[in-house]
Amino acid sequence: MLGLGESAQLLSLSSPGWGANLLRGLANSLQIAFGAFGLGLLIGLLGAYGKLYGGKVTRDLLAIYTTVIRAVPELVLILILYYVGTDVINRIAAMMGYGRVEISGVVAGIWVLGIVQGAYSTEILRGAIQSVPPGQLEAARSFGMPPLMVMRRVTIPAMMSFAVPGLANLWLIATKDTALLAVVGFNELTLETKQAASSTRAYFTFFLAAGGLYLMVTLCSGVVFGWVEKWARRGQPSLKGAR
């Protein structure tokens, strides 16, 4: 095990330290996580409404989507979606007379994890929408609000307090699932850490540092989602008040 001085030198931001590499990997991980979480929310909102208010075919297709995605391990899904998706895009490009398409690692990562996040988000938001008191929706419709306005002004604000805890967990899953992208060669935090550890043989030092960075992201996320949940519950009776 290395001493504190040697570990500090290896983790320094300047050469020969690898600290800058770890921070670059963390930035890439967060970029993927933000994009995938946002895409997952969009898919989840559309999927939740489709499951609740769509036709039979729509509900059946969404049921297959959420069941398959939640049943298959994330690592297997990433490999399938990454390689199959890339192959399909290149086949379509070839049919249209274009050459091979080089897909950005960031775009591919957001797409792959976004599809996975969307399935879980669909179920979280569906449950949150069902928790909204029906009287609020009926009152909005009685005032002549069109469906999109009801969703924007009534459903989404009212369901937020029910959805935030589940979405907070989903965000943390997104930050950790970025580590799985190392298997397809994307330079996120885990791959950068592995490369640094392999070059220096200081595995304990670098993976402990990576764990500390993931923990820092989790703690900061907890604070942010705490603020969001407090905002979403504004005007509602608190548990302390009920006691």
ZAKE-516340 format. One record per residue (C-alpha): residue number from 1; x, y, z. Coordinates in Angstrom, 2 decimals, padded with zeros to 5 digits. Layout:
<pts>
 pos       x       y       z
 NUM       X       Y       Z
...
</pts>
This chain:
<pts>
 pos       x       y       z
   1  000.00  000.00  000.00
   2  001.34  003.42 -000.91
   3  001.96  006.15  001.61
   4 -000.06  009.35  001.75
   5  002.64  011.33 -000.04
   6  002.87  008.88 -002.92
   7 -000.91  008.62 -003.21
   8 -001.24  012.41 -003.25
   9  001.35  012.62 -006.01
  10 -000.47  010.01 -008.11
  11 -003.78  011.85 -007.66
  12 -002.40  015.32 -008.35
  13 -003.84  017.29 -011.26
  14 -000.45  017.94 -012.82
  15  001.85  015.39 -014.45
  16  002.76  012.70 -013.48
  17 -000.47  012.63 -011.48
  18 -003.69  011.15 -012.86
  19 -006.14  013.44 -011.06
  20 -007.03  015.35 -014.23
  21 -007.86  012.07 -015.97
  22 -010.21  011.06 -013.16
  23 -011.95  014.43 -013.22
  24 -012.31  014.22 -017.00
  25 -013.86  010.78 -016.59
  26 -016.21  012.12 -013.92
  27 -017.27  014.96 -016.25
  28 -017.98  012.43 -019.01
  29 -019.96  010.25 -016.59
  30 -022.09  013.20 -015.46
  31 -022.65  014.32 -019.04
  32 -023.95  010.87 -019.95
  33 -026.01  010.63 -016.75
  34 -027.69  014.02 -017.27
  35 -028.52  013.23 -020.89
  36 -029.78  009.72 -020.15
  37 -031.84  010.90 -017.18
  38 -033.46  013.64 -019.28
  39 -034.17  011.28 -022.17
  40 -035.52  008.72 -019.72
  41 -037.87  011.30 -018.20
  42 -039.23  012.20 -021.63
  43 -039.75  008.55 -022.55
  44 -041.20  007.87 -019.12
  45 -043.73  010.69 -019.30
  46 -044.91  009.62 -022.75
  47 -044.90  005.97 -021.68
  48 -046.86  006.66 -018.51
  49 -049.57  008.55 -020.41
  50 -049.59  005.84 -023.07
  51 -050.10  003.12 -020.46
  52 -052.86  005.03 -018.70
  53 -054.74  006.63 -021.59
  54 -053.51  004.94 -024.77
  55 -055.25  002.34 -026.87
  56 -054.89 -001.40 -026.40
  57 -052.03 -001.74 -028.90
  58 -050.14  001.16 -027.31
  59 -050.57 -000.26 -023.81
  60 -049.45 -003.73 -024.94
  61 -046.34 -002.40 -026.70
  62 -045.39 -000.30 -023.67
  63 -045.96 -003.28 -021.38
  64 -043.56 -005.35 -023.50
  65 -041.00 -002.51 -023.47
  66 -041.03 -002.00 -019.71
  67 -041.09 -005.73 -018.96
  68 -038.17 -006.61 -021.25
  69 -035.99 -003.68 -020.19
  70 -036.53 -004.31 -016.49
  71 -036.01 -008.07 -016.86
  72 -032.69 -008.03 -018.75
  73 -029.52 -006.95 -016.87
  74 -028.28 -003.46 -017.75
  75 -024.91 -004.72 -018.98
  76 -026.56 -007.06 -021.50
  77 -028.90 -004.28 -022.63
  78 -026.01 -001.87 -023.12
  79 -024.16 -004.37 -025.32
  80 -027.28 -005.15 -027.34
  81 -028.44 -001.56 -027.80
  82 -024.95 -000.23 -028.51
  83 -023.84 -002.77 -031.10
  84 -027.22 -003.53 -032.67
  85 -028.15  000.18 -032.75
  86 -024.85  001.10 -034.39
  87 -025.25 -001.68 -036.96
  88 -028.81 -000.64 -037.80
  89 -027.82  003.02 -038.27
  90 -024.95  002.06 -040.57
  91 -027.16 -000.26 -042.59
  92 -029.70  002.52 -043.08
  93 -026.89  004.93 -044.04
  94 -025.56  002.41 -046.57
  95 -029.03  001.97 -048.11
  96 -029.25  005.75 -048.53
  97 -025.86  005.86 -050.23
  98 -023.82  007.24 -047.34
  99 -020.61  005.87 -045.89
 100 -020.09  004.42 -042.44
 101 -021.40  006.67 -039.67
 102 -019.13  007.29 -036.70
 103 -021.40  007.64 -033.67
 104 -020.20  009.83 -030.82
 105 -019.58  007.94 -027.59
 106 -021.56  010.55 -025.67
 107 -024.56  010.27 -028.00
 108 -024.43  006.48 -027.92
 109 -024.15  006.43 -024.13
 110 -027.09  008.80 -023.68
 111 -029.18  006.79 -026.14
 112 -028.43  003.42 -024.55
 113 -028.89  004.45 -020.92
 114 -031.85  006.69 -021.83
 115 -033.74  003.69 -023.21
 116 -033.03  001.77 -020.00
 117 -033.99  004.73 -017.80
 118 -037.20  005.25 -019.77
 119 -038.64  001.88 -018.75
 120 -038.16  002.52 -015.04
 121 -039.27  006.13 -015.36
 122 -042.48  005.01 -017.08
 123 -043.53  002.96 -014.07
 124 -042.51  005.64 -011.55
 125 -044.46  008.37 -013.35
 126 -047.44  006.11 -014.01
 127 -047.75  005.44 -010.29
 128 -047.31  009.14 -009.51
 129 -050.04  010.13 -011.99
 130 -052.41  007.58 -010.48
 131 -051.75  009.12 -007.05
 132 -053.14  012.49 -008.14
 133 -056.65  012.93 -006.66
 134 -059.17  012.40 -009.50
 135 -061.18  015.40 -008.30
 136 -058.38  017.77 -009.30
 137 -058.36  016.44 -012.86
 138 -062.15  016.52 -013.09
 139 -062.19  020.11 -011.86
 140 -059.63  021.11 -014.50
 141 -061.64  019.46 -017.27
 142 -064.84  021.09 -016.02
 143 -063.19  024.48 -016.62
 144 -062.67  023.48 -020.24
 145 -058.91  022.89 -020.09
 146 -057.61  020.83 -023.03
 147 -055.63  017.65 -022.20
 148 -052.19  019.23 -022.68
 149 -053.07  022.12 -020.39
 150 -054.42  019.72 -017.77
 151 -051.14  017.81 -017.93
 152 -048.99  020.95 -017.72
 153 -050.93  022.87 -015.08
 154 -052.49  020.15 -012.94
 155 -051.14  016.63 -013.43
 156 -047.39  017.28 -013.52
 157 -047.30  019.76 -010.58
 158 -049.57  017.52 -008.49
 159 -047.67  014.31 -009.19
 160 -044.21  015.75 -008.52
 161 -044.32  015.14 -004.77
 162 -045.08  011.45 -005.43
 163 -042.51  011.07 -008.22
 164 -039.44  012.85 -006.78
 165 -038.26  010.08 -004.38
 166 -038.37  007.47 -007.13
 167 -036.75  009.79 -009.67
 168 -033.98  010.60 -007.19
 169 -033.15  006.90 -006.96
 170 -033.33  006.64 -010.75
 171 -030.82  009.49 -011.10
 172 -028.37  007.73 -008.77
 173 -028.78  004.55 -010.80
 174 -027.98  006.56 -013.94
 175 -024.75  007.91 -012.44
 176 -023.64  004.39 -011.51
 177 -024.76  002.74 -014.75
 178 -022.37  005.00 -016.67
 179 -019.63  002.73 -015.32
 180 -021.03 -000.08 -017.47
 181 -020.17  001.92 -020.61
 182 -016.53  001.04 -019.96
 183 -017.24 -002.31 -021.69
 184 -017.78 -000.46 -024.99
 185 -014.68  001.68 -024.53
 186 -016.22  004.99 -023.42
 187 -013.81  007.00 -021.28
 188 -016.00  007.57 -018.25
 189 -014.76  007.56 -014.66
 190 -014.46  003.80 -014.22
 191 -012.44  003.27 -017.40
 192 -010.17  006.23 -016.62
 193 -009.64  004.79 -013.14
 194 -008.85  001.35 -014.53
 195 -006.33  002.78 -016.98
 196 -004.63  004.83 -014.26
 197 -004.51  001.87 -011.89
 198 -003.13 -000.46 -014.58
 199 -000.39  002.01 -015.49
 200  000.75  002.62 -011.90
 201 -000.30 -000.66 -010.20
 202 -001.87  001.51 -007.47
 203 -005.27 -000.14 -007.69
 204 -006.37  000.58 -004.15
 205 -005.49  004.28 -004.40
 206 -007.31  004.94 -007.64
 207 -010.42  002.86 -007.04
 208 -010.75  004.37 -003.56
 209 -010.52  007.82 -005.17
 210 -013.16  006.84 -007.75
 211 -015.42  005.59 -004.97
 212 -014.97  008.92 -003.19
 213 -015.99  010.81 -006.34
 214 -019.11  008.68 -006.77
 215 -019.94  009.25 -003.10
 216 -019.52  013.00 -003.56
 217 -021.95  012.94 -006.48
 218 -024.45  010.96 -004.38
 219 -024.25  013.38 -001.43
 220 -024.62  016.46 -003.65
 221 -027.53  014.80 -005.49
 222 -029.23  014.08 -002.17
 223 -029.08  017.76 -001.25
 224 -030.44  018.87 -004.64
 225 -033.29  016.36 -004.66
 226 -034.08  017.32 -001.07
 227 -034.63  020.89 -002.28
 228 -036.71  019.65 -005.22
 229 -038.88  017.49 -002.97
 230 -039.38  020.38 -000.55
 231 -040.44  022.58 -003.48
 232 -042.77  019.88 -004.84
 233 -044.46  019.50 -001.43
 234 -045.02  023.21 -000.91
 235 -048.52  023.88  000.36
 236 -049.00  020.29  001.51
 237 -049.30  019.39  005.21
 238 -045.99  018.16  006.61
 239 -045.57  015.00  008.65
 240 -044.32  017.10  011.58
 241 -047.48  019.15  011.47
 242 -049.60  015.99  011.42
 243 -048.00  014.85  014.66
</pts>
